[in-house]
Every structure is written in C-alpha cells, then in structure tokens.
Amino acid sequence: MGDQAVSLQPSHMDQHTRMLKTLVCLAVAMTGTAAFLHWLDPSSTLRAPTLAAHDVAVLVRSLVTDAVDIKPDQWKDVEVVAGPIGGNAGTPLTASPDSAGCHFYIDQAGRPSRARGWSRQMPPDDAPHTVRIQVARASGAGEFPTPLQWFTIRNLVEALDAALLQNGAMRVYIQGDSADAAASVYLAADLLPASR
C-alpha cells in the first residue's frame, strides 16, 4: 500500500465530459436569453401608441418650459424640418434623437421630445434666432407631415409662442415634402386655434 499513490486528479475523459456539459449549458442559457430579449424588443412592426390631444398639449408645454432657463429675446422664428427617412423604426428604448442643431423632435407617431439644444438654449449654427423642430418621415411615400405630426407641431408652436411672449408674431417655416420644394411660411397666429 505504501508504493501505490492515490491520484486525486480526474481522468482526461471526465474533464472532457464536464467541459462539454458546461458548453451545452452555456449555449442553452445564451439562446434562452436571446429569445427572451427578442420577445421584449419593441418591434417596429408594432403600432406606436398615440397620445390623446390633452396629453400632447400638456407634454409640449412641459417640454418647452420645464427645467429650461428660456431666453425669449434670442428666439424669433420656428423652422420645421424633415428628419431622416424611417426616423424611429425600431429605436431602442434608451435611444434619444438628438440631432445637432435640433431643439425638438417629433416621431412618426406624433410624439414630441426635447433635444439638448433647447435645454441649453443653443441656437443652430446656421440660424441663430431659430427654434428648429425635426419631424420624422416614414419610409414609404405619404403625407408629410402626417395629421398626427401636424397636431403636435401646432401644439408645440402654441407652447413656444406662449413661452416666448410672441403673441402669434413668430414666423414658422415648414420645409416642403421634398428637398426641392419651397418652404411654407406662416405666422404662428395662423397655426394657432382661433379661440386665443
């Protein structure tokens, strides 16, 4: 018994089997996690929820005024520009559209969001007195802006007009349907409800 040493190391075959089991378990866990995350993913095929009219009005007033030190003398005009085609299809939940020179963004479903440019009161480089609203375009041919986007634009212009004390005098430039189409020019009062 003294001449025989007891080996505590597993055999080569046992190590191979254990490694194979570990790799199979890892592959199953990764596949299961990927399937679960795919199930949670906000797919672009799902219809984006729309906001009620009252919710849009409250949200845009909040986006314009909350946590912003507004400099009313700096802003004279509003420019509505088309965003990239397919602007928000399949956007991750953490993504935030924040194009350079844009103050507000309206997605394909008419939902508004505020960009850092407005929070910091930074004008676009090419238009120092202009509030720029970028509007997402759908990938298919269709009306631009859509009726939902128009509704949000009007509410946003109304909130900007009130916050900047313009009384309907702001000029609003709306880019045409295509790059070669001329922009339409309105006074904010033209876009606002008659009950003002």
C-alpha positions as CSV (number, residue, x, y, z in Angstrom):
1,M,0.0,0.0,0.0
2,G,2.9,2.3,0.6
3,D,4.1,2.0,-3.0
4,Q,0.9,3.0,-4.7
5,A,-0.1,6.6,-4.9
6,V,-3.7,7.6,-4.9
7,S,-4.4,10.0,-7.8
8,L,-6.9,12.7,-7.0
9,Q,-7.0,14.2,-10.4
10,P,-9.9,13.3,-12.7
11,S,-9.2,11.4,-15.8
12,H,-8.9,13.1,-19.1
13,M,-12.3,11.7,-20.2
14,D,-14.0,13.1,-17.1
15,Q,-12.6,16.6,-17.8
16,H,-13.8,16.4,-21.5
17,T,-17.3,15.4,-20.4
18,R,-17.6,18.2,-17.8
19,M,-16.4,20.8,-20.4
20,L,-18.9,19.6,-22.9
21,K,-21.7,19.8,-20.4
22,T,-20.6,23.3,-19.4
23,L,-20.6,24.4,-23.1
24,V,-24.0,23.0,-23.8
25,C,-25.5,24.7,-20.7
26,L,-23.9,28.0,-21.7
27,A,-25.3,27.7,-25.3
28,V,-28.8,26.9,-23.9
29,A,-28.6,29.8,-21.5
30,M,-27.5,32.2,-24.2
31,T,-30.1,31.0,-26.6
32,G,-32.8,31.3,-24.0
33,T,-31.7,34.8,-23.0
34,A,-31.6,35.9,-26.7
35,A,-35.1,34.6,-27.2
36,F,-36.4,36.4,-24.1
37,L,-34.8,39.7,-25.2
38,H,-36.2,39.3,-28.7
39,W,-39.6,38.8,-27.1
40,L,-39.2,42.0,-25.1
41,D,-37.9,44.1,-28.0
42,P,-40.2,46.9,-29.1
43,S,-40.5,45.8,-32.6
44,S,-41.0,48.3,-35.5
45,T,-44.0,46.2,-36.6
46,L,-45.9,47.1,-33.5
47,R,-48.0,50.2,-33.8
48,A,-46.6,53.0,-31.8
49,P,-49.1,54.3,-29.1
50,T,-50.6,57.7,-29.8
51,L,-51.1,60.4,-27.3
52,A,-54.5,61.9,-26.5
53,A,-55.0,65.5,-27.5
54,H,-54.9,66.7,-23.9
55,D,-51.7,64.7,-23.3
56,V,-50.0,66.2,-26.3
57,A,-50.8,69.7,-25.1
58,V,-49.6,69.1,-21.6
59,L,-46.4,67.3,-22.8
60,V,-45.3,70.0,-25.2
61,R,-45.8,72.8,-22.6
62,S,-43.7,70.7,-20.3
63,L,-41.0,70.1,-22.9
64,V,-40.8,73.8,-23.7
65,T,-40.7,75.2,-20.2
66,D,-39.7,72.6,-17.6
67,A,-36.1,72.8,-16.4
68,V,-35.2,75.4,-19.1
69,D,-34.0,78.9,-18.5
70,I,-35.7,80.4,-21.6
71,K,-34.1,83.4,-23.2
72,P,-37.1,84.9,-25.0
73,D,-35.2,87.7,-26.8
74,Q,-33.0,85.1,-28.5
75,W,-35.8,83.3,-30.5
76,K,-37.7,84.9,-33.4
77,D,-38.6,82.1,-35.7
78,V,-39.6,78.4,-35.8
79,E,-38.3,76.1,-38.5
80,V,-39.9,72.7,-39.1
81,V,-37.6,70.3,-41.0
82,A,-37.9,66.8,-42.2
83,G,-35.8,64.2,-40.3
84,P,-34.2,61.2,-42.0
85,I,-36.5,58.7,-43.7
86,G,-37.6,55.9,-41.3
87,G,-36.6,58.1,-38.4
88,N,-37.7,56.0,-35.4
89,A,-38.4,52.5,-36.7
90,G,-37.1,50.0,-34.1
91,T,-35.4,52.6,-32.0
92,P,-34.1,51.1,-28.7
93,L,-35.8,52.3,-25.5
94,T,-32.7,54.1,-24.4
95,A,-32.1,55.9,-27.7
96,S,-32.7,59.6,-27.8
97,P,-32.9,61.5,-31.0
98,D,-30.6,64.4,-30.6
99,S,-29.6,65.8,-33.9
100,A,-27.2,68.7,-34.0
101,G,-29.0,71.9,-34.4
102,C,-32.4,70.5,-33.5
103,H,-34.4,71.7,-30.5
104,F,-37.4,69.4,-30.6
105,Y,-38.1,66.1,-32.4
106,I,-41.5,64.7,-33.4
107,D,-41.5,61.0,-34.2
108,Q,-43.7,59.2,-36.8
109,A,-46.5,58.7,-34.3
110,G,-46.6,62.4,-33.5
111,R,-44.8,62.1,-30.1
112,P,-42.6,65.0,-29.2
113,S,-39.3,65.0,-27.4
114,R,-36.8,67.7,-26.4
115,A,-33.2,67.8,-27.6
116,R,-30.3,69.2,-25.6
117,G,-30.1,72.2,-27.8
118,W,-33.4,73.6,-26.3
119,S,-32.4,72.7,-22.7
120,R,-29.2,74.6,-23.2
121,Q,-30.8,77.4,-25.3
122,M,-28.2,76.8,-28.0
123,P,-29.3,78.0,-31.5
124,P,-28.4,76.1,-34.7
125,D,-25.1,77.3,-36.2
126,D,-26.9,78.3,-39.4
127,A,-29.9,80.1,-37.9
128,P,-29.0,81.9,-34.6
129,H,-32.6,83.1,-33.8
130,T,-34.5,79.9,-34.9
131,V,-36.1,77.1,-32.9
132,R,-35.7,74.0,-35.0
133,I,-38.2,71.2,-34.9
134,Q,-37.2,68.0,-36.7
135,V,-40.1,65.7,-37.8
136,A,-39.5,62.0,-38.7
137,R,-40.5,60.9,-42.2
138,A,-42.0,57.5,-42.9
139,S,-40.0,55.2,-45.3
140,G,-43.0,54.9,-47.6
141,A,-44.4,57.6,-49.7
142,G,-47.1,59.5,-47.9
143,E,-48.3,62.8,-46.5
144,F,-45.6,64.8,-44.7
145,P,-46.1,65.9,-42.0
146,T,-48.8,63.4,-41.1
147,P,-52.0,64.6,-39.4
148,L,-50.7,63.4,-36.0
149,Q,-47.4,65.3,-36.6
150,W,-49.3,68.4,-37.7
151,F,-51.3,68.3,-34.5
152,T,-48.1,68.1,-32.4
153,I,-46.4,70.8,-34.5
154,R,-49.4,73.2,-33.8
155,N,-49.3,72.5,-30.1
156,L,-45.5,72.9,-30.0
157,V,-45.7,76.2,-31.8
158,E,-48.5,77.4,-29.5
159,A,-46.4,76.5,-26.4
160,L,-43.3,78.2,-27.9
161,D,-45.4,81.3,-28.7
162,A,-46.7,81.5,-25.2
163,A,-43.3,80.8,-23.5
164,L,-41.5,83.4,-25.7
165,L,-44.3,86.0,-25.3
166,Q,-44.6,86.4,-29.1
167,N,-48.5,86.8,-29.2
168,G,-48.7,84.9,-32.5
169,A,-46.0,87.0,-34.2
170,M,-43.3,84.3,-34.7
171,R,-42.6,83.2,-38.2
172,V,-42.9,79.5,-38.8
173,Y,-41.1,78.0,-41.8
174,I,-42.2,74.5,-42.8
175,Q,-40.0,72.6,-45.2
176,G,-41.7,71.2,-48.3
177,D,-42.4,67.5,-49.0
178,S,-39.1,67.1,-50.9
179,A,-35.7,68.8,-50.9
180,D,-36.6,70.9,-54.0
181,A,-40.0,72.0,-52.7
182,A,-40.2,75.5,-51.3
183,A,-40.8,76.0,-47.7
184,S,-44.2,77.4,-46.5
185,V,-44.1,80.4,-44.3
186,Y,-46.7,81.1,-41.6
187,L,-47.2,83.4,-38.7
188,A,-47.6,81.4,-35.5
189,A,-51.1,83.0,-35.2
190,D,-52.1,81.3,-38.5
191,L,-51.4,77.9,-36.9
192,L,-52.9,78.5,-33.6
193,P,-56.6,77.9,-32.6
194,A,-58.9,80.9,-33.2
195,S,-60.0,80.9,-29.6
196,R,-56.8,82.6,-28.4
